[in-house]
Amino acid sequence: MGAVGRHDPLAEHDRTRAALRAVVPRLAHLMRGVPDLGAPSGVPVWTVGDVGAHVCAAYLAYCSAFTGEFDDWGSVLPPDDGPLTERITAVNAKALGLFGEDERTRLGDFIADHGETFLRVTEGLAPQTPVATPWYGQRMVLTLAAATGLMLSESLLHGLDIARGARLPWTIGPDEARLVLGQSMPTMMPLALDATKARGVSVSFDLAIEGGPRLAIDIRDGQATVVRDAPPRSYDCRITAAPTEFLLISFRRMPIWQAIARGRMRAGGRKPWRAPSLGRLIVSP
C-alpha cells in the first residue's frame, strides 16, 4: 500500500459528482427491483423499504438545501443541539414516516429524480459552497464537497443494505470508497466523536488509505481534528487499510477482524494496539 500525493480539491469534487451521477441510476434500478419491501435489510430493525425511505429522505434533505422543497425542520429536529447520534436517530424516526405504503412503491423513481435534481442545482458551484445541514446541528453548515461525498456515501452503503436484504448484487468499488473517505471523513469524524469516551484521551492516528486519502487524526480531551495531507510527523498509531474495507468497517458493515484476516488492514507505529480505539471513539450514527 503505497504513498499518496496531495489531492486536487476541484478535481476530486468533480470525480465525486461523476461517481454520484453513476450510482444514482444504479440505486434507483436496485430499488425498483426489490421483490419484498418488508424483508429485513442489512440495517438492524429496518426493513428494505425503511432503508429506501431513509435514502429518499436524505436525498430530499440535501436537495432542499438548494431548492427549499422541504423546510419544516422544526417538526423533525430535537429542540436543542445534542450528540450527533441523538439528532440522527430523531431525524430517522421522522424520515421513515414521510414515505407511506403507496409512496414506497415509487422509491426508485424518487431516488432517480432527486439525485438528478441535486446534481443539476449544484452544477458549476465551487466545492467550498456552503450547504445548510440542520440535521447535523442547528447552525451546521458543510461544504458542497462534503455534502456530495455524504450523498455518495448514503447511496453506496444503503444500496448495500438494500441489496443484502433483497438478495440482489451490489458493489462498492475502491475508487468510490476513496472519494467518500476523502470528501466526507475530514468533516464527519470530528462531528461523530463520542465526547464522553474521548474525555481525557490523547491519541493521534496516521490513517493511510491505499491509493488515498491520507488523514491525520488527533483526539485531545473530548475533541477531534482531521487534516488531509498533513506534513510528516510522529503519530501514536498508523493504520493502513484498503478503501472499501475501511469504509465498510467505519460504518459497521464489516467486522474489523475480517479485514485484518484478509490482509486488508494493519496497524503500526509506536502504539499499534491503539488502532481499535479509533472505532470506539468515533462512532457511526
ZIRA-V249271 format. One record per helix or strand. SS is the DSSP state (alpha for helix, beta for strand). FROM is the first residue (numbers start at 1). TO is the last residue. If there is no record, write none. Layout:
SS&FROM&TO ; SS&FROM&TO
//
This chain:
alpha&9&32 ; beta&40&40 ; beta&47&47 ; alpha&48&67 ; alpha&73&75 ; alpha&84&96 ; alpha&101&104 ; alpha&107&121 ; beta&130&132 ; alpha&134&136 ; beta&141&143 ; alpha&144&166 ; alpha&174&191 ; beta&193&193 ; alpha&195&198 ; beta&202&209 ; beta&214&220 ; beta&223&228 ; beta&237&241 ; alpha&243&250 ; alpha&256&261 ; beta&265&268 ; alpha&272&281 ; beta&282&282
//
